[in-house]
């Protein structure tokens, strides 16, 4: 028999070249199997990778259909493949026909084939992550099987890191699919353009769904900037009036003398600047929804007329005695404490009870810190499109600052904050120093390029590299492979740089 050593060396060289050349890991695993089949006569090569407590076939010399893939799964300790994954030691079956441990799940082998079976573990960082197995035609010389085991163990060692990368890619892909599913559910679950997944916001969503189909008057309460208008629009969007007008009147934005005219309209000559007749918001909203924002700022005389409109759906334009009707659905909002205003005789109790048929309270942003990052990412995407800047990330220190801030201006302040950060960002990331001075907390401050005179040049460069690596890892939840791909670094070099920087 001719010695196999030269051919084994050639196979190892060919596989090593494939590992260096092929960036698609799945194709690499398939190429390794093809090399073993072509050069060594090893049949039915298979790579399995461990997911949880189950081994799944990821690459095979024979194309498997969905049914065969479903059958080709092994729990830890099950069959020869599962035993290798459990013990981390190679196993050899001299005759598969006589060993009951050999399961032949995919039915790829006939019952009378005289075959030997070799299975070796894929080890990465001391852990079993999968197996490599092949069939061999039975031979009388068992020493040939021993050489095959040694060769396969070397190949498994060479390909283990690539297999680990592929395993992480599969895990990332599945996590991304799951995340997209959750986001789709969230978008489907959230009415209108409201964003948030905290308990308080889910209670708001439920209230919106309860009241929207009805004709009940809604009073939306909450501090300025919490998104009360978005709630009003969500109610209108889920109501039977969704195709009808949605008319807004901000009662705090107009002088007291003009509020009544804006609400009910006026006739020509009703006052000095009334040069022609003008319909008011109540008339323009006929058939639709009238949203009265900051209703706590209305004067008592206007409150009296609004109360009559709420009760009768009738009103008169300023300067006219003609009674008009308007079929509208009322939604009101306020950031003021109406109970305090009533105690001071600045807000009518009868109007309050007319408006507060179905109250909805919007939580402050400081009470929903779990939604801050979600909102910040939403505003980041919005500002990226608005200004055409490729800012796609928020650094971990910046996230910490966003979550530590009290947000007196609520969601509106957060939107303004992200807009400023996008405008000042000089790369693809919002850093902590891009945030407004009021949010700067020394605990979370970052400046990776700030010189330190006490360090040498090499030490300063190493500190900068460590910060870049840590930020990349943080953006990918500690996934080394994903962070390396973002930085354009191979998995092997990424591990080297992380170890050099002392990052675990």
N, C-alpha and C positions, 0 to 999 in steps of 0.2 A: 504494500500500500504506500502511495506517495505521501510524504510528510505534508501536513496541512499548515504548518507554521507560516510559510510565505503567503498563502492565500488568506489566512486569518489576518496577517498584518495588512494586506491589501484591503480587506474588508473594513478593518478599523480605520484605515486612512480615508477610504471612500465615505464612510459614515461621518468621520470627523469633518471632512470637507463639506458634507451636506449640512451639518450642524452650524458651521460658520456661514454658509451661503444662504440657506433657506430661512426666511423670516416668518413664513406661515407655518406655525408649529404643527397643525394637523397634517399638512402636506409633508412635513419633515418626518413625522412618525410613520406615515404611509410609505415614504421613500426608504426608511430604514428597513421596514418589512420587505419591501421589494428587493433590496440589496441582499438580504439574508436568503430570500427565495432564489434569486438569480445566481448568486455567487457561492452559496453554501449548501444549496439544496434543502433548506429548511422550509417545511410546508406550513401553511395556515398560520402565519405569524399574527399575533394579536396583542395590542396594547389595551390594558384596562386602566381606568383612573378611579380613585376612591372618592366618592361623594357621600359624606356622612358615614354610614356603616355599610354602604353598598358599592360594589365594583361594577362599573359600566364599560362596555366596549366602546373605545373612542377611535381606534384605527385597526383595520383588518386587511389581510391580503385578499379577502373575498368580500365583495360588496354585499352587505347585509340589508335585507328589507326591514321594514318597521317591526314586523312580528318577530324576526330573528333577533333584532336588537333588544326587544322587550324580554325575550327568553334569555339572552346572554347577559344576565345580571346575577351577581353572586354576593351574598352577605358575608361578612367577616367570618372565617372558619368554615364556610360552605364549599365543598368540593376541593380540588387541588388548588385552584386559583384563590379561593377564600382562605385556605390554610396558609399559603405563602404570604398573603396579606396580613394574616394574624401573627405568624411567627417571624416574618422578615427573613426567612431562609429559603433557598432554592429547593425545589422538589423535582424528582425525576420519576416518571412512570415507565418502566421498561416495556410493558405490553398493556395498552389501554383496554384490551378486551378482557383482561383478568383482574383489573383493579376497580373495585366498586366505588372508590372515591372519585373516579373520573366520571363526570356527569354527562358530558356531550350534550349540553343544553340546546345548542343551535342545530343539532342533528346534521352537522357538516360531515361527519365521518360515518361510513357504513359499518355495520356490526362486525364484518369479517376482515376489516382492514388491519394489517399487522403494523402497528405504529407505536412509536415511543413518544412521550410527551414531556417537555421540559418547561418549567415555569420559574422565573426569577423575579425578585421584588425590585421595584423602582424606589430608591431611597433618596430623600431630599431633607437635608438638615436633620438627619437622624431619625426621620419618620418615614413609614411606608406610605407612598402616595398612589401606588398602582402596581401593575405587574406587566411583564413581557413574557409571552409564551409562544412556543413553536411545536410543530409535529416533526418527527423524524421517522424515516423508514427504519423498521427494526433491523438491527445488525447484531451479529454474534459478539462483536468486540465492544464491551461496555466502556473501555477506555475512551472510545470516540465520543460517547455521551458525556463523559467527564470533561473532555476538552470543549465540547459544545457549551456545557454549563459555564465554564470559565470564560469563554468568549461572550456569552450572553450577559454575564454579570458585568463585564467591562462595558459592553454596549449600553446596558441599563444605567450604568454610572455616567456614561457620556451624555445620554439623552434625558436623564432625570430632571435636570434643571429646566430644559425645554418643556418637558411634560408638566412640570410644576407651573410654568408660565401659562401653558394651555389650560391647566386646571383652574388657575386664577381667572383667565379670560372667560371661561365657561361660567364660573361663579359670578363674575362681574356682569356678564350678559344676562344671566338669570335674575340677578339683583336689579339690573336696569329695567328688565321687562316688568318685574314686580313693582318697581318704583313708578314706572309709567302707568301701570294699572291703577296704583293708588292715586296718582295725580289725575288720571281720567275720572276715577270715582269721586275725587275731591272736586274736580271741576263740574261733574254732573251733580254732585251733592250740593255744591254752593250755588244758591240762587243769584242771578244777576252777575255783577262784576265783583262781588265781595270775595275777599281772600282771607283765609284763616281756617285753622283746624283745631283750635283749642276748645275746651268744654264750653266756655262762655259764648263763643261764636256759633257753635253747633246749636246751642239753645236759641240764639237769634234766628238761625236758619229755620228751625222748627216753627218758631212763632210766625215767621214770614209765610211759610207754607200754610199754616193754619188760617191766617187772616186774609191772605191774598184773594182767594176765590169769592169772598164775601163782599158786601158793600159797607162794612163797618168802618167808622172813622178811626184812624190810627194816630197815636201821639208817640213820636220817636224822641227819646231823651238820651242825652249824652253830651260830654264835653265837646268843645269845638275841635274839629279835625278828626273825629272818630269814624266818619263815613255815614252820617245820617241820610244824606241825599242818596247814596248808593242803596240804602235800605228802602227808601221810598221808591226808587226806580225798580228795585227787585220786586216789590209788592205790585207795582203797576204791570211789570212784565209777566207776572203769573196770574193776573186778573183777567176778567172777561173784557176789560177795557184796554187791553194791551195794544190794540191797533188804533186807539183813539189818542187825542192829544194829551201830552204830559206837560203841564204848565207850572212854572216855578215863580214864586214871589218871595224874595228875601226881605222880610219886614224890617231888618236892621240896616239894610243898605240904602234906605230912602228916608228923606226928611219926613217928619210926622205929617206935614201938610200935603204931601204927595201920595202917601200910602193909600188913602181911600180912593183917590183917582186911579191909581195903578190897579187896585183890586176890583173896583166896580166900573171904572170908566167915567167919562164926563161928556157933557154936551158943549157945543160951541158957545163961548162967552161965559161959561160957568165961573171962570176966574180970569185973571189978567192975561195969562199966556195960553188960554184955551181958544186957539184960533179955529179949531174944527172939532167935530165930534170924534171921540176915540173910545173904542170898546176896552173894557178892563180884562184882567186875567181870569176873573170868574166867568165872563162871557166867552172868552177864547177857549176855555177848558170844557165847554159844553160837550157832554157825551164822554169825556175822558176823566183825567185825574188832576186835581189842583193841589199842589204841594206848597204849603206855607211854611217857609223856613224862618227860624228865630221868632216864633209867634209871641214869645214873652216880651218882645219889644214893642208890641202894638199899644197905642194909647187907648184909654178907656172909651172914648167916643167911637173909635173904629171897632173896638171889641163888641160894643152894643150892636152895631150894624152887622158884624160878622156872625154874632149869635143868631140874629134873625135869619140870615142867609143859611146858616146850618140847620135851623129848625124848619124853615119853609121852602128853602131853595129859591127864594125870590129876593130881588135887590133893585135898587134904582141907581142910575148913573148920577154923578154929581151934577147939580143944576137941572135935574129932571124929577118929576113926580111919577113918571111912568114906571109901573112895576114890570120887571123882566124876570124870566125864569131861566135857570141853567141847571142841567142835570150833571152834577159832578160828584166824584168820589173824593172825600177830603183826607189828606194826610198832612199832619203838622209836625214840626220839629222844634226843639228848643234846647239850648245849652244852659239855660237859667233855671234856678230853683223856683218853680211856680208856686209851691206851698209858701215860701217866704214872701213872694210877691203878693199872694192873696192875703197874708197876714198884715202886709203893709197897705192893703187896699189898692194895689197897683195892677191886680189881675182879678177878673170877675170869677167868682166860684162857679156860677152857672155855665160860663163858657168853658172853664176847666173840665167840668164833668161831661160836657158835650163832646169835648175833644178827646178825653181820656177813656174812650170806649175800649180800646185795645192798646195799652201802652207797651212799647218795646224799648228797652234800655241798652244802649251801646256801651260796651266796656272800654275803659281807657286802655291805651296800648301798654302802659306799665303793668296792667293786670293780665296781659296775654303775651308774655315774653316768648312763649314757644312759637308765636307767629312772626316774630321780628325778622328772622332770617328769611322766612318764606316771603314776606312782604318786601324785604330788601332785594331779594333776587328778582321779584316781579318788577320793581321799579328800576333795577339795573338793566333788565332787558328792554324796558320802555325807553330809558334814556340812551341806551346804546343805539337804538333805532333813530331816536330823535336827533342825536348829534353825530351819528355815523362814526362812533369811536368803538374800537374793538376791545372794550373793557368787559371781561367775562367772569371775573372772580372777585371774591372778597377775602382778604387774608384773614387767618385765624385771629390775630390781635385785633383787627378791625371788627370782626364779629363779636369778640369779647367786649369791645367798647360799646357797640350797638346794644348789646344785651344788658350792659351795666347802666346805661343811661336811663333817666326817668321819663323822658318824652313828655314834657308838659304840653307840647303842641300836637301830640298823638300822631296818627298816621300821616297827616299832612306834613308835619315836621320831618318825619322819616323820609317822605318822598323828596322834600327839598334838600335834605341831607345827602341822599344818594345822587341827586342831580348835581349838587356842588362837587361831590367826590368824583363823579364821572368827568366833569369838566377839568378838574385839577389832576387827574390820573395821568401819569406819563408812560405807563406800560399797560399790560392787559389786566392789571389787578388794582382793586381799591385797597390801599394800605391804611393803617391807622392814622398816619400823618395827612391823609387826604380828607379826614373828617373834620368838622368844625371845631374850633378851639374849646367850646363848652364841653365837648365829649372827650377831650384829651385826658386820659388817666395814665399816670406814669407807670402804673402796674402793667398796663397793656401796650405801652408805647413801643414802636418799632422803627428802627432806622438802620437797615443792614449795612449801609455804606458810611456810617459815621466813623471817622478815624479814631483810633485809641492810641495815643502817643506812648503808652506803656507797653504796647505790643510791637513785635517786629512785623515787617511786611508779610512774611509767610504766615505768621499767626493771624494777622488781620484778614488775609485772603481766605485762610481756613475757616475763620469765624463767619465770613460772608457765605462761603460755600455751605457751611453747616446750616445757616438760616434758610438758604434756598432749598436745601434738601428737606428740612423740617417742614417748610411751608408746602412743598409739593406732596409730602406724605400726608399732611393734615388735610389737604384738598381731596385726597383719595382715600381717606379713612385708614391710613396706614398701609395701603396696598403698594408694595415696593414696585411691582411690575408696571402698574398703571402710572405711578409717579415717574418711573424711568422712561416710559414711552413719552410722557409729556415733555420731559427734559431732553429727549433724544439720546438717551443713554441705554446701552444694552443691559439685560438683566445681570450679567456677570460683572460688568463695570459698575452698575448701580450698587450691587452688594459690596463691591470693593470700596466704593466711595463712602457708603454708609458705615462700614466697619472702620474705615480710616477716620471718619468724623466722630466715631464713638456713639452713633445713634443706634439704639436697639429697636 
